[in-house]
Amino acid sequence: MNEAQAQNRGLVAIIVLAVLTAIEYVIAVGIDATAVVVTLLAVVALVKALVILEYFMHVSKLWRGEGEHA
């Protein structure tokens, strides 16, 4: 992956995290049912965690075998 692709991927990660944060805010402010709020916020938090794990920690490479040490 060249530098331009890495920057584009980083920009996408930032945008996705920003959108998910905005969704969290709307859920927290706009819904009164506590159980629904907690469930929806947990789902959004899980999606954010997956984005972070993939972009910043490159977790998917653990199973692809890329960069293995001999």
N, C-alpha and C positions, 0 to 999 in steps of 0.2 A: 504494500500500500504506500503510495507516494504521499508527500506532505499535503498536497491539496485535498486528496481524498480523506486524509486523517482530520484536516480542519473541517471539512464538510460534515464528517461523521460527528465531530465534537459539537458543531453547531446544531445538528439534528438532536443530539442528546440534550443540549441545553434547552432547546425549544420544547422538546417533549417533557422535560422536567418542569419547565415553567408552566406549560399547559396543565399538567397534572396538579401542580400546586394551586393554580387558579380553580380547577375543578374541586379540589379539597376545600378551598375557601367557600365556594358556592354551596357545597354539600353541608358544611358546618354551619353556615349562616342561614341557609334557606330551608332546611328540613327540621321539623320539630320532633319527629319520632326518634327517640334515642337509639333503639335497637337498629333501626335502618341507617342512621348516621354512623354508628360504630361499624356496622358491616361494610358500608360503602367506603368509609375512610380506610378500613383495613385492606380492602381490595386495591384501592388507589395506592396505598403505601407499598403493597406487595409489587405492583407494577413498577413503581419508582425504584424499588430495591433491585428488581430485575434489570432495569435500564442501567443503573449504577454498576451492578455486578458485570454486565456485559461491556459497557464502554470503558470504565475505569479499571476494572480488574481482569477483563478478557477471559472470563470464566469458560466460555465456549471452547477456547483453545485447549483446555484441559482434556477434552475428549477427542479433539481432532488430531492430536499427536504432532502438531506444529511445534517446532523449536525444541524437540526432545534432545536431551544430552546423551551422548554416546558413552 
